[in-house]
Amino acid sequence: MSMEGRRDGGRGGSAPGVDDAIRELLLLMPRMVGRAKRIPVPDELQSLALAPRHLSLLSYLLFDGPMAVNDLAARLGVAPTTVSLMVGELSRKGILERREDDSDRRRRIVSITDSKRPPIADWLARGATAWRHALAPLTPDQRRTFIDTLLAYEAGMAGDEDD
């Protein structure tokens, strides 16, 4: 990788070249992941063996409210059977509850149980607060660009994994 166009040693100041930005991000990402992993799981959730795959599902239910399995699957980008298995697992642990949809008895609506909502909200609050602090100064278009950039990075890292 060429380091031409280096402007400021890779930190702050003027806009970095592509290689400088890559370098800075390659150094930043492990620190971010490390900090996220060190966010303590609340005592009430410690024994439940929650995995990263559960975090996205719980985030959607916390921020967007109860929803059907198919809606969760679409948002998570996975098959409804995958979500059904996760919902079943989390329901057995007392984290989620399923109820019939009043307008369509064939559909099941999934929500976080009242007893687990506070510790889950506390667990996710630190990350949400950090993102709010980072994103608030940006314009809506800048936020969209940032999110699209992260999505493109994720897709690039997946490579042939999704094929």
C-alpha positions in Angstrom: 0.0 0.0 0.0 1.5 3.3 -1.0 1.6 6.1 1.5 1.8 8.9 -1.0 -0.1 12.1 -0.2 0.5 11.8 3.5 -0.5 15.1 4.9 -0.4 15.1 8.7 1.0 11.9 10.0 -2.5 10.3 9.8 -4.1 12.3 12.7 -6.5 15.2 12.8 -6.1 18.4 10.8 -6.5 18.4 7.0 -8.4 15.8 5.1 -6.5 12.5 4.8 -5.7 10.8 1.5 -7.3 7.4 1.0 -4.2 5.5 2.2 -4.0 7.7 5.3 -7.7 7.2 6.0 -7.2 3.4 5.6 -4.3 3.4 8.0 -6.2 5.4 10.6 -9.2 3.1 10.3 -7.2 -0.1 10.5 -5.8 1.2 13.7 -9.1 2.5 15.0 -11.4 -0.5 14.4 -9.7 -2.9 16.8 -9.8 -0.3 19.5 -13.5 0.3 18.9 -14.3 -3.4 18.9 -12.2 -3.9 22.0 -14.1 -1.1 23.8 -17.5 -2.5 22.7 -16.5 -5.9 24.0 -15.6 -4.5 27.4 -19.0 -3.0 28.0 -20.1 -5.1 30.9 -23.2 -7.2 30.6 -25.6 -6.2 33.4 -25.7 -8.7 36.3 -29.3 -9.6 35.4 -28.2 -10.8 32.0 -24.9 -12.4 32.9 -26.2 -16.0 33.2 -28.1 -15.8 29.9 -25.2 -16.4 27.6 -26.1 -13.6 25.1 -24.1 -13.6 21.9 -23.4 -10.7 19.5 -26.1 -12.2 17.2 -28.7 -11.4 19.9 -27.6 -7.8 20.2 -28.9 -6.7 16.9 -32.3 -8.4 17.4 -32.6 -6.9 20.9 -31.6 -3.5 19.6 -34.4 -3.6 17.0 -37.0 -4.6 19.6 -35.8 -2.0 22.1 -35.6 0.9 19.7 -38.5 0.0 17.3 -40.8 -1.9 19.6 -42.5 -5.2 19.2 -42.6 -6.7 15.7 -43.3 -9.9 13.8 -40.7 -12.5 13.2 -40.7 -11.8 9.4 -40.2 -8.1 10.0 -37.2 -8.9 12.3 -35.8 -11.2 9.7 -36.0 -8.6 7.0 -34.3 -6.0 9.2 -31.6 -8.4 10.3 -31.1 -9.7 6.7 -31.5 -13.3 7.7 -34.1 -16.1 7.1 -37.3 -16.1 9.2 -36.4 -19.6 10.5 -33.1 -18.1 11.9 -35.0 -15.5 13.7 -37.6 -18.0 14.9 -34.8 -20.1 16.4 -33.3 -17.1 18.2 -36.7 -15.9 19.4 -37.4 -19.4 20.7 -34.0 -19.5 22.5 -34.5 -16.0 24.0 -38.1 -16.8 25.0 -37.0 -19.9 26.9 -34.5 -17.6 28.8 -37.3 -15.2 29.7 -35.9 -12.3 27.6 -38.5 -12.3 24.9 -42.2 -13.0 24.8 -44.4 -14.0 21.8 -48.1 -13.2 21.4 -50.7 -13.5 18.7 -51.2 -10.5 16.5 -54.7 -9.2 17.1 -55.2 -8.5 13.4 -53.8 -11.8 12.1 -53.8 -14.8 14.4 -51.2 -16.6 12.3 -48.6 -14.0 13.0 -46.6 -13.8 16.3 -45.5 -10.5 17.7 -42.2 -10.6 19.5 -41.2 -8.2 22.3 -38.8 -7.8 25.2 -40.2 -8.9 28.5 -40.9 -6.1 31.0 -38.5 -7.6 33.5 -35.6 -7.6 31.0 -36.2 -4.3 29.2 -34.4 -2.1 31.8 -31.1 -4.2 31.9 -31.1 -4.5 28.1 -31.7 -0.7 27.7 -28.8 -0.1 30.2 -26.5 -2.4 28.3 -27.2 -0.7 25.0 -27.2 2.9 26.4 -23.5 3.4 26.3 -23.2 2.6 22.7 -26.3 4.6 21.8 -24.9 7.6 23.7 -21.5 7.3 22.0 -23.2 7.2 18.5 -25.5 10.1 19.4 -22.4 12.2 20.4 -20.5 11.2 17.2 -23.4 11.6 14.8 -25.3 14.7 16.2 -22.9 17.3 14.7 -23.2 15.8 11.2 -25.8 16.9 8.7 -28.4 14.2 7.6 -26.5 13.7 4.4 -23.2 13.3 6.2 -24.8 10.7 8.5 -26.2 8.8 5.5 -22.7 8.9 3.9 -21.2 7.6 7.1 -23.7 4.8 7.4 -23.4 3.9 3.7 -19.6 3.8 4.1 -19.8 1.3 7.1 -22.3 -0.8 5.1 -19.9 -0.9 2.1 -17.0 -1.9 4.5 -19.1 -4.6 6.0 -20.1 -5.9 2.5 -16.4 -5.8 1.5 -15.3 -7.8 4.5 -18.0 -10.4 3.9 -16.5 -11.1 0.5 -17.6 -14.5 -0.8 -19.1 -15.4 2.6 -22.6 -14.5 1.5 -22.4 -16.4 -1.8 
